[in-house]
Amino acid sequence: MTNDHNEDITAVEDRDLRALFAPRRPDAERFRAGVVERLRRAGGGGSAVAAARASSAWRERAASLLPALPPGTSLGSTLGSWLSLPALLVVSCGAAFWRGDRSLVAALRRARSTMARRQPSGVRGTFWQRNASWLRAGLVGVAFGALGWVVDLATIEDAVLAVLLGSMLVLVSRIGSLAAHHGAPTEAVGACVADVLLAAIFGLLVWNVASDGAASVGALGPAWWVLVWGQLLVQTLRYWQLHRFGLAAFWGLLAVGVGALIVGGLAAPSGRAVLREELATASPAGQDGPHWRALELCGEALRAAGEDLPDLSTLRRQMAAVVAAEPGPWPETWSAGARLGLITADQWRVLERTEYVGSYLPRLLIDRGRFNFFGHDRYQLEARLATGELSEGEREHLVARIEQSWPKAGAPNPGVDVGLALLCVQWLDRLGRGDLVTPRVPELRELLARLWVAPAAANHSRGAGGFAARAGDRASLLETIDAVELLVRIGPPPEVDLPALRTFLRQHVNGRVDGHEKQALACLVLLDAALHTPARGAWQWLVDERLLVGSLLLVVLSLRAVWFTRPLGAVGRGAQP
Amino acid sequence: MTDPLDPTLEQWLARFRAPLVGLIASWGADWGAAEEIAMDTFAEAWLARERLRGDPADDHNAGPWLRGIAHNLHHARSRQLRRQRFEALPNDLPSPVPASDERLDVLRAAFARLRDDHQTIVRMFYLDETSTRDVAALLGLTPKAVESRLHTARAVLRQHVQRLLAAEGASR
């Protein structure tokens, strides 16, 4: 190699490096075709992630143990539904509680009558001994929570319920053993019960965090709080039995506080009065799209119930302030403002001069073909109508674009279908062409039926009873809200189980504290007002609320275990014959 | 006839295809697997875009979104390969064998001596006609930082080339 050549190569030019990687360069056309093919496959049968979920080891194991249920089987309608995993777990929990309670109470009564006189040791033990229950519970809880990474999170409710069932059995077995060998004094039984409850509490906490919160909060939240409440009650009762009244009062006060929170949460706000108050007093920030969407739904729910809207002057002032203060890309806010009639023509003109609205709005009447935006951009038509009359030609242009935008089965753009369908329906109604919606009703109902996640389908316990963005996915609150608005307009398909849908929404009212909770509440009222959803039966309620029921049973069993014990010092005090 | 895709997805493909393949290859996937994972990534990212907070056309949103999904898919594939370590999985895409060229051989050997982070930035930038802005979006850096790293990587690469050539000269 010559020196010249060496100097040349040491320069390390860009073209050399590109030549170095040239054989590895992905071919643009082949790459694009690969992506298109994957999207097409996902449109037919779910994404790679969904496919992985569907074939998870957990589900395969469950499927090998349980009889197959036809997809879409309605819970309570067939014998098969009684054999579904949620139903089996509910029955098992009830049976475990009944049998466990009988054997536990009998063992404790026997132990009380025969317990030999013992004196408390008075030795407080080392730090590790004193805190052993917390450490054990923490370790078990973390291990339990780690299961969340292994088990398919779609079955989280059933997995947690199975663990609660196991906790009951462990509790009964350990206390039975204590009663047989050590007389089951309050000290030992209290510690054992606290261990079990703490493990469940830690486990649910870790699981909730590990499962990325949002979807699981609604399902796990109330059950977790009931377990915490149960732990506080157990501690209160335990120290009461031990005549340590100061500690009993401390734990009792905590129990009262948490109990008040739970009762407040369970008695979730409902009814139109709450919506009216929300509309009359709320003043969300401009970027708080979920809250504005909730307010829009509040208005729709009240209208569906045949009520006038309350005085919206607070909201109007807030909207004026938002529009005046350099607004950002907040389509949900503008859509809510448009639907509630909060934005004046002058304010729309101000918004048209902003970067976000200004870049989309002029294209509404210029572009051709299907709409390239989604449900949250509903404000655009209102903005156009507010700032000037549409000519007949412009109306026809919009109608033609709407007709091209209806979601199509198998299109390589799934995941936005409900929002897009809602937009088409609402805009046709707004343009006075509701007659064009009528022929679409069968296919829209078919769309809703396809995206409906039936409670009994494939043991899809969490995220069931609502609508999914894509067939095969879990139900999501946002899709469900759009779907409710749509089915209120076109009527529900027979596949949709309205009580289950109501349960799904109510779970989110219980579990969330942000704008989405308010959306779920408004949607619940809208559903009730527009469709008069029937009340759930007792069995349906049990299955829907099985996690809450399981945690309540565990707490009651724990309390009864402590109730039937006596402290060591209280047994056989004084001379015995 | 090609299937129409949403303009945003087309934009993602045009801008992030090569740097994403380079990034995945930097995590340890071979080139064929990196390309497969990148295709999966774009499809998954597009199907799940409703969960993406913010404008999908914005670099600051799309870059981390694609990188996160690619990372998860790469890990999933690695786990699968570990489980099936006794059965070699054939690649769907054959990796072409680079032609022998003295000049490129030296460069290839010098590249292998670079630090991992320098290799990553060079792979992402030079795999195709890519801008520093796109690389920056995927790595969560500023374009200036990417330019600076590229400059450093090229300087180090040049030193390695010089050393290799010197060693080669001495051995003759």
Contacts between the chains, C-beta under 8 A, distances in Angstrom:
chain1	res1	chain2	res2	distance
A	1	B	102	7.3
A	1	B	165	7.0
A	1	B	168	7.2
A	1	B	169	7.7
A	5	B	103	8.0
A	6	B	162	8.0
A	6	B	165	5.0
A	6	B	169	8.0
A	9	B	103	5.4
A	9	B	106	6.0
A	9	B	107	7.2
A	9	B	161	6.1
A	9	B	165	7.1
A	10	B	158	5.5
A	10	B	161	5.0
A	10	B	162	5.1
A	10	B	165	7.0
A	11	B	158	7.4
A	12	B	107	7.2
A	12	B	154	5.5
A	12	B	157	5.3
A	12	B	158	4.8
A	12	B	161	6.3
A	14	B	126	7.4
A	16	B	103	7.0
A	16	B	104	7.3
A	16	B	107	5.9
A	17	B	107	7.2
A	17	B	122	6.6
A	17	B	126	4.2
A	17	B	154	8.0
A	18	B	126	5.3
A	19	B	104	6.3
A	20	B	104	5.5
A	20	B	107	5.3
A	20	B	108	6.3
A	20	B	111	6.9
A	20	B	126	7.0
A	21	B	22	7.9
A	21	B	123	7.1
A	21	B	126	5.0
A	21	B	127	4.8
A	21	B	128	7.9
A	23	B	96	4.7
A	23	B	97	7.6
A	23	B	98	4.6
A	23	B	99	7.4
A	24	B	21	8.0
A	24	B	25	7.6
A	24	B	31	4.8
A	24	B	95	7.5
A	24	B	96	7.6
A	24	B	127	6.4
A	25	B	18	6.8
A	25	B	127	5.7
A	25	B	128	5.3
A	26	B	17	6.1
A	26	B	18	6.4
A	26	B	21	5.3
A	26	B	35	5.0
A	26	B	38	7.3
A	26	B	127	7.7
A	26	B	128	7.5
A	28	B	13	7.8
A	28	B	14	8.0
A	28	B	17	6.8
A	29	B	2	8.0
A	31	B	13	7.0
A	31	B	17	5.6
A	31	B	35	6.9
A	31	B	38	7.5
A	31	B	39	6.4
A	32	B	2	7.3
A	32	B	5	7.6
A	32	B	13	5.8
A	33	B	2	7.7
A	34	B	35	7.9
A	34	B	36	7.8
A	34	B	39	4.0
A	35	B	5	7.8
A	35	B	9	7.7
A	35	B	13	6.5
A	35	B	39	5.2
A	35	B	42	4.7
A	35	B	43	5.4
A	35	B	46	7.9
A	36	B	2	7.7
A	36	B	3	4.8
A	36	B	5	6.7
A	38	B	39	6.0
A	38	B	40	6.4
A	38	B	42	7.9
A	38	B	43	3.6
A	39	B	43	5.3
A	39	B	46	6.6
A	39	B	47	7.0
A	40	B	3	7.8
A	42	B	43	6.4
A	42	B	47	5.4
A	47	B	43	7.1
A	47	B	44	5.9
A	47	B	47	4.9
A	47	B	48	7.5
A	48	B	40	5.8
A	48	B	43	7.4
A	48	B	44	6.3
A	48	B	73	7.7
A	49	B	44	6.2
A	49	B	48	7.7
A	52	B	76	7.4
A	329	B	55	6.8
A	372	B	6	7.2
A	372	B	7	7.2
A	412	B	3	6.5
A	412	B	5	7.5
A	413	B	6	6.6
A	414	B	47	7.0
A	415	B	47	5.7
A	415	B	48	7.5
A	415	B	49	7.3
A	415	B	50	5.7
A	416	B	50	6.8
A	469	B	50	5.9
A	470	B	47	7.0
A	478	B	50	7.7
